[in-house]
Amino acid sequence: MKKLLVVNGFFIFLLLIVIVAVIGTFSSINNNQCENDTTSDFQVTTSADREAMAKSLHDNLKKVSGATEAGIAGYLGNTEHESGFDSGVVQSHLAFDESKAMNGSISGYALGLNQWDNSRRVDLLNYAKSQNKDWKDASLQLDFALNHDGANSDLLKQGLKINNVDEATEFLRAKWERGGAGTQAERQAKAKNWYGKFSGGASNTVADSVTTASDKAQNKEKTSQDSNSCATNVAQGMGTSGAPVTEMPAQYKNKVKNQNFTATSSSNTYPFGQCTWYVYNRMQALGTPVENYLGNGGDWGKNAKAKGYQTDTKPHVGWAVSFAHGSFGSDPTYGHIAVVEAMSDDNSHFLISECNVVNGGSGTVSFRELSNGQGMTFIKGK
């Protein structure tokens, strides 16, 4: 009996050691999780007032480990540009359609503060459902951005730690937002404005002026328009006249048979209001369609040729025209794409129709008369 008690005592002792070890392991794991995770305790006060909304986001982002005033300002500058701090906005102010929003293959239907699109948009909606919250909830969106957006959350936290406003803003635009080429200066001006308001430093009056001027110009024809797929700088001039107009020039009106420039196609997956979106629609209407996924406007020439489309260096009526990156004032990152509508009487010039040059991103169609030059590739639809 005494021997049995000794043996039992030994096993009880071993059991206690195992229990202590297990508890210690879980404690260590939990401690590490607390150290590595970003807080999800966000309470963003939704407000129609931009400054109140920006202040609420700023105060919540201060909870993020390592976040700097410069990094937070960079986030605010990008967010103001993307959504105007409206957590419930759909890109181009479209109505919310859940079936469309849940289709990750659809582009140009971005949601929320930071305009999540494609699979990231679907992830946001699924996360909102898992939390039994409305996707429009600004607190939920901030939590999603920092903790549940996959590798993008790490990029956001990396940008928030940068100590220079301009660098933080551009890092977040290029690496995290991944869009808006040509909007760097405007986003940085907005960021500097918020940095001046919230960091305790002097207000940046230059940035305030730039931001105010930018806001006033949103619904006017601007010299530079941005997009996710194409952009043109009409201040540099493209071709002969270089001046975009929303009404077809009189000398070409009798030359263009199909003047339904607002026709759209349900099969179009290009981002709404961009040059690629318009050209896809227009080529469908002309009966010489092109396919989806030809890339940015400046890439259509090489991509279409690789897919078996007929291409040329000379203009042809009814063909698309791709402007190489940086050529004729097009954006150096995205290039541009348009449609050849007619030739001049002496065949020295041609008329194009295009989108995202006047009132960028709105779907406004405009026209220009150009002359041929290096950097243009003309594409025949199928």
C-alpha angles and dihedrals in degrees: 000000000000091000090050091052091052092051092047090049091052093052091047089053091051091048091053091051091052092049092050091048093050092048090049091051094052090045090053092048092050092048091051091049091053090051096048103039124083115234115262093195096112124154107183112183107222112223137167087221110090096211093049091050092046091049091052092050090046093052092049093048089054085073091065112101112250096006113148130204088246092052093048090049089052090054092048093049091053093044093051090051094047101045111355085243091295106141092189100051123121117207113277087009092279122164115265113259112182096199090054094042092053092055104094093194092066116094130193094044099100123168140209139353095333098028100243111200140186114355092355089058090052091048090053092051093047091049091051090052092049089055094043089238136128112260088228091067106118093206091054092048092052090049090049092049094052102035114016109036095092117231088350090071089059090050091051092051090047091054092047090060095057114112099209120075097213093046093046092049094049093043091054093044095049102032104028107024091030096198147070101078108188093031097087096108094045093050092046091051090053091047092051089051091056091043089056092049100046109026096068092248129115117292112260102236093183091056090046090054094048092048093048092048090049093051092051091051097052094101097037134081106275130197091234127038126186135206145159092253110025144358139183133203103215091181088076091052125235117225123325108339101008090194116124117217129185093217120065112252111258095239090062102042095093092046098060113074101182108052098167095118094161097062112127134194126222090215092062112117098173117112113278116260096013126122091251091052092053097046091050090053095044095048090051090052091050091053094244101098129192125204134250122258098043088135130231119349094260091052098054094090097059095033094050092048090051089053093053102264119145111248135184141178091230126076121256126184112254094021126115119244121213119202112211118237109289095359120132091000095305119145112282091223104040108018118200142266131205141158127255107232105174146345124241119250092262093040091235094114137029137203122236132192117210147158137228095039097092116043092354117233094011097100093247112158118217138176137224136179112228141177121224120262147153114299096042120113118186118212128199116214121229 
